[in-house]
Amino acid sequence: MQIRTGKYFSNLDGLRFISFLFIFWGHSLDSENALVKNSELYLWIKNYVYILGKTGFSFAFVLSSYINTFVILEEKERTGTFHPLKFYIRRALRIWPLYFIMIALCFIGFPLLKSILGEPYHDSTPWWPFVTFTGNFYLINHGFPYLPAISVLWSISVEEQFYLVWPWLLWLFDKKKLGLVLLLITGFFLFTWQFYSKLNIFFHTLFMLGDIGIGAFFAFLSFQPNSVVFQKLSSLSKNSILILYIFFITSILFYHPIFENNLLPPWLNLCFERLTLASFLGFFIFEQNFCSYSIVKWGNFKRISQLGLISYGLFCFHEIGLLISKRIIELCGFHNPILPELFLKPVLGFILIVPISAISFYYFERPLLELKQKFYGK
């Protein structure tokens, strides 16, 4: 991931792919087959991939917050000012073209395909919440649409809502950046406390304030190379970094006893879980960029970085790939569909979306991304 005229963060594309992979695994085992859903093996694996899926979305928000905050701070430091309108245009060029193609595929292409195949299609999901980037609120009030490829777009709605106000918050708290982080995390706590049992908060923009606040904190820290915290973290030994990775993996493996216990109220357990995992993920971003003794630098893995480069397309298309692979498995008529659903479907779905995402990036997204160069401060 290159931040123009600033640092080249060669390892962040790898982290983008890991974030996507967590989300992909979380969705790949969704099944409607009763035999599969009642399998002990399925239930055991599904438990962990569900946790990874939630963590993947958290990772995506932390990473997005870090990068976009860094871009704003870097432009201001380099030029002495910041242009919100240019920031919005750059965001639109990156997000909107492929997003609206997905909207067209979901609301026009898929019903048309069903009609051509002579298959029934019943989905009353309106298009306007997703066109106006309020799809997350639709999910909160009405549940999941019939087509999973629509529902995954909720996270893009959250990001677009937040980044509409983020430049102005940074301007308002220009001299009190730590206060801004505390404000976001406090808002996250208060919202979770008030609405935990009243609505499905997991798709709400205010529930993401904790992840966004952690990402912003590490971005602010990245601009303080002389601070004690920066110096301490960037000089951590390889063993210390390894211990942090072990703690993170342990928190996933023992998620339920750690984060779903009776020691705290459920809403406070949820806050503790979200901030703990987000802090690990925020540190891993910082570690990849600035630590001298990392165990691994993901930028050294060319294929993973290439997949990270096309990760936005992978995210947008992954439910379509899983839908096609599911149909292929059904047509094969497996007598026992448990293993095909658990292993063949995600592998086949991933194989399907990689070339589609690569074509999308190199022949559609990248030409538009090159236009972003006209909208940076000079």
Long-range contacts (C-beta under 8 A, 24 or more apart in sequence): 1-67, 1-308, 3-67, 3-70, 3-71, 3-74, 4-71, 4-373, 4-376, 5-74, 5-78, 5-376, 6-70, 6-74, 6-78, 7-74, 7-289, 9-288, 9-289, 10-297, 10-299, 10-305, 11-288, 11-289, 11-297, 11-298, 11-299, 12-63, 12-67, 12-285, 12-288, 12-289, 12-308, 13-298, 13-299, 13-304, 13-305, 13-306, 13-308, 13-309, 13-311, 14-288, 14-298, 14-299, 14-301, 14-304, 14-305, 14-308, 15-59, 15-63, 15-284, 15-285, 15-288, 15-298, 15-308, 16-63, 16-308, 16-309, 16-311, 17-304, 17-305, 17-307, 17-308, 17-311, 17-314, 18-59, 18-298, 18-304, 18-308, 19-56, 19-59, 19-60, 19-63, 19-311, 20-56, 20-60, 20-308, 20-311, 20-314, 20-315, 20-318, 21-56, 22-52, 22-53, 22-55, 22-56, 22-59, 23-53, 23-56, 23-57, 23-60, 23-152, 23-315, 23-318, 24-56, 24-314, 24-318, 24-346, 24-349, 24-350, 25-49, 25-52, 25-53, 25-56, 25-346, 26-50, 26-52, 26-53, 26-54, 26-56, 27-53, 27-148, 27-152, 27-318, 27-319, 27-322, 28-322, 28-345, 28-346, 28-349, 29-341, 29-342, 29-345, 29-346, 30-148, 30-322, 31-341, 33-337, 33-341, 35-336, 35-337, 35-338, 36-337, 36-338, 36-341, 36-342, 39-338, 41-338, 41-342, 42-338, 42-341, 42-342, 45-342, 48-252, 48-253, 51-252, 51-255, 52-252, 54-202, 55-252, 55-277, 55-281, 57-155, 58-211, 58-274, 58-277, 58-278, 58-281, 59-281, 60-155, 61-155, 61-158, 61-159, 61-208, 61-211, 61-212, 61-215, 61-278, 62-211, 62-212, 62-214, 62-215, 62-218, 62-278, 62-281, 62-282, 62-285, 63-215, 63-281, 63-285, 64-159, 64-212, 64-215, 65-211, 65-212, 65-213, 65-214, 65-215, 65-216, 65-219, 66-215, 66-216, 66-218, 66-219, 66-282, 66-285, 67-219, 68-163, 68-166, 69-166, 69-170, 69-215, 69-216, 69-219, 69-220, 70-219, 70-222, 70-223, 72-166, 72-167, 72-170, 73-170, 73-219, 73-220, 73-223, 75-376, 75-377, 77-223, 78-377, 79-377, 79-378, 81-377, 82-167, 82-170, 82-171, 82-377, 83-375, 83-377, 84-167, 84-168, 86-375, 86-376, 86-377, 87-163, 87-167, 88-163, 88-164, 89-372, 89-375, 90-372, 90-375, 90-376, 91-160, 91-163, 93-368, 93-369, 93-371, 93-372, 93-375, 94-312, 94-365, 94-369, 94-372, 95-156, 95-159, 95-160, 95-312, 97-364, 97-365, 97-368, 98-312, 98-313, 98-316, 98-360, 98-364, 98-365, 99-153, 99-156, 99-316, 100-131, 102-149, 102-153, 102-316, 102-317, 103-127, 103-130, 103-131, 103-153, 105-149, 105-320, 106-130, 106-147, 106-149, 106-150, 107-150, 110-147, 110-149, 121-146, 122-146, 123-147, 125-150, 129-157, 130-157, 133-157, 133-160, 133-161, 134-161, 136-161, 136-203, 136-204, 136-205, 137-203, 137-204, 139-200, 139-203, 140-199, 140-200, 140-201, 140-203, 140-204, 147-319, 148-319, 148-322, 148-323, 149-319, 149-320, 149-323, 151-319, 152-315, 152-316, 152-318, 152-319, 153-316, 154-203, 158-203, 158-205, 158-208, 161-205, 162-205, 162-208, 162-212, 177-216, 177-220, 178-217, 178-220, 180-216, 181-213, 181-214, 181-216, 181-217, 181-220, 182-213, 184-209, 184-210, 184-212, 184-213, 184-216, 185-209, 185-210, 185-213, 185-214, 185-275, 188-213, 188-271, 188-274, 188-275, 189-271, 192-267, 192-270, 192-271, 193-267, 193-268, 196-266, 196-267, 196-270, 197-267, 210-271, 210-274, 210-275, 210-278, 211-274, 211-278, 214-275, 214-278, 214-279, 214-281, 214-282, 215-278, 215-282, 215-285, 217-282, 218-282, 218-283, 218-285, 218-286, 221-286, 222-286, 222-289, 222-290, 230-290, 233-283, 233-286, 233-287, 233-290, 233-291, 234-286, 234-290, 234-291, 234-292, 235-291, 235-292, 235-293, 236-287, 236-291, 236-293, 237-293, 238-293, 238-294, 238-295, 241-287, 241-291, 241-293, 241-294, 241-295, 242-295, 244-280, 244-283, 245-284, 245-295, 247-280, 248-277, 248-280, 248-284, 251-276, 251-277, 251-280, 307-354, 309-361, 310-354, 310-357, 310-358, 310-360, 310-361, 311-357, 312-361, 312-365, 313-353, 313-356, 313-357, 313-358, 313-360, 313-361, 313-365, 314-353, 314-354, 314-357, 316-357, 317-353, 317-356, 317-357, 317-360, 318-349, 318-350, 318-353, 320-353, 321-348, 321-349, 321-350, 321-352, 321-353, 321-356, 322-346, 322-349, 324-349, 324-352, 325-349, 325-352
